Amino acid sequence: MNKSISLIAAMSALVLSAPALHAAPGDNIARLKAINVNPDVDTTVPGLDVDDATTAEIGLTHFFTDNWALDFGIGYGKHDVTLGGGDAGSVKLMPVNLTAQYHFLPEGTWRPYVGVGLNYTHFTDVSIAGGSVNLDKDRFGPVIQVGLDVPISNTAWSFNADVKKVWLDTDASGAATGNVDLDPWIFGVGVGYKF
């Protein structure tokens, strides 16, 4: 019993003595977020639509200065597809985002930032119209980002929320052909840990 209390006290002291979130040059923040990928579909394929999907994203932010950082995030989710309003199958998307970020108030209670960079999306398990419609599998496009970190007490933990806009298109072939602009909004909330 005394050993358990001592262990809990030692762990609490360690957490409370951990450095605050302020990230100095060379520091990293690992993040785990729930994201909603919400396509804003515009297509030349009549009646085609892609539903939104909620999934997880893992990421890592590396600080080069107090203000400038490079952020890498990756997710993976299944999206239902409709044709003419009816169920037409699904597709899985793996969005990978690399953004250069500027953090406005690195020592503030609220720490907003903006980012701009490149998105790579890999399309997998394309199952549309019984496999008669295919999509180009690997696509690149620009991404912009607005986010906010809020430190959790005087620890290395923080709450994070962000919004990304990705310009993403692909081409459909097979039984239905044409261009598909997905251009999703990605909304995320989660936690980060500085190390």
DAZIJO-V748214 format. One record per pair of residues at least 6 apart in sequence whose ideal C-beta (glycine too) atoms are under 6 Angstrom apart, sorted by the first residue. I is the first residue (numbers start at 1). J is the second residue. D is the distance in Angstrom with one decimal. If there is no record, write none. Layout:
I:J:D / I:J:D
This chain:
15:155:5.8 / 18:155:5.1 / 18:156:4.5 / 20:151:6.0 / 20:154:5.4 / 21:151:4.0 / 21:158:4.7 / 21:194:5.5 / 22:106:5.8 / 22:107:5.1 / 23:63:4.4 / 23:194:5.9 / 25:63:5.8 / 25:64:6.0 / 25:65:5.4 / 27:63:4.9 / 27:194:5.9 / 28:62:5.2 / 28:195:5.6 / 29:61:4.4 / 29:192:4.5 / 29:194:5.0 / 30:60:5.6 / 30:193:5.2 / 31:59:4.3 / 31:160:5.8 / 31:190:5.8 / 31:192:4.4 / 32:58:5.8 / 32:190:5.2 / 33:57:4.7 / 33:188:4.2 / 33:190:2.9 / 34:189:5.9 / 35:57:4.6 / 35:75:5.6 / 35:186:5.5 / 35:188:4.2 / 36:52:5.9 / 36:54:4.8 / 36:187:4.7 / 37:53:5.4 / 37:77:5.8 / 37:184:5.1 / 37:186:5.3 / 38:52:4.1 / 38:184:5.8 / 38:185:4.7 / 39:50:4.6 / 39:182:4.4 / 39:184:4.5 / 40:183:4.6 / 41:49:5.4 / 41:50:5.4 / 42:181:4.3 / 43:180:4.4 / 44:178:3.6 / 44:179:5.1 / 45:172:5.3 / 45:176:4.9 / 45:178:4.1 / 47:83:5.1 / 47:84:3.8 / 48:83:5.7 / 49:82:4.8 / 50:79:5.2 / 50:81:5.6 / 51:79:5.7 / 51:80:4.4 / 53:77:4.0 / 53:78:5.9 / 53:79:4.8 / 55:75:5.4 / 55:77:3.4 / 57:73:5.2 / 57:75:4.0 / 57:188:6.0 / 59:72:6.0 / 59:73:3.5 / 60:72:5.3 / 61:69:5.1 / 61:71:4.5 / 62:70:5.2 / 63:69:4.6 / 66:106:4.3 / 67:102:5.8 / 67:103:5.2 / 69:101:4.6 / 70:100:6.0 / 71:99:4.9 / 71:101:5.2 / 72:98:5.4 / 73:97:4.9 / 74:96:4.8 / 75:95:5.4 / 76:94:4.7 / 78:90:5.5 / 78:92:4.9 / 79:91:5.6 / 80:90:5.2 / 81:88:4.8 / 81:89:5.2 / 81:90:5.9 / 81:91:6.0 / 81:128:5.2 / 82:88:5.5 / 88:128:5.4 / 88:129:5.3 / 89:127:4.3 / 89:128:4.3 / 90:127:5.6 / 91:123:5.8 / 91:126:4.9 / 92:124:4.6 / 92:125:4.5 / 93:121:5.7 / 94:122:4.4 / 95:121:4.9 / 96:120:4.6 / 97:119:5.2 / 97:143:5.2 / 98:117:4.9 / 98:118:5.4 / 99:115:3.5 / 99:117:3.4 / 99:145:5.2 / 100:117:5.7 / 101:113:4.9 / 101:115:4.1 / 102:114:5.7 / 103:111:6.0 / 103:113:4.3 / 104:112:5.2 / 105:111:5.3 / 110:150:5.9 / 111:149:4.3 / 112:148:5.1 / 113:147:5.3 / 114:146:5.5 / 115:145:3.6 / 116:144:5.2 / 117:143:5.5 / 119:141:5.1 / 119:143:4.2 / 119:166:4.6 / 120:140:5.4 / 121:139:5.2 / 121:168:5.6 / 122:138:5.8 / 123:135:5.1 / 123:137:4.9 / 126:134:6.0 / 126:135:5.2 / 129:175:5.6 / 132:174:5.2 / 132:175:3.8 / 133:172:5.7 / 133:174:4.7 / 133:175:5.3 / 133:176:4.9 / 134:173:5.1 / 134:174:5.0 / 135:170:4.9 / 135:172:5.8 / 136:170:4.7 / 136:171:4.9 / 139:168:5.9 / 139:170:5.3 / 141:166:5.9 / 141:167:4.4 / 141:168:4.6 / 142:167:5.3 / 143:164:5.5 / 143:166:4.7 / 144:165:5.3 / 145:162:5.9 / 145:164:4.7 / 146:163:5.4 / 147:162:3.2 / 148:161:5.3 / 149:158:4.8 / 149:160:5.4 / 150:159:4.5 / 151:158:5.1 / 152:158:5.9 / 156:193:5.6 / 156:194:4.3 / 157:193:5.7 / 158:192:4.6 / 160:190:5.5 / 160:192:5.0 / 161:189:4.9 / 162:188:5.1 / 163:187:5.6 / 164:186:4.2 / 165:185:5.9 / 166:184:5.4 / 167:183:5.6 / 168:182:4.7 / 169:181:4.5 / 170:180:5.2 / 171:179:5.8 / 172:178:5.5 / 172:180:5.6
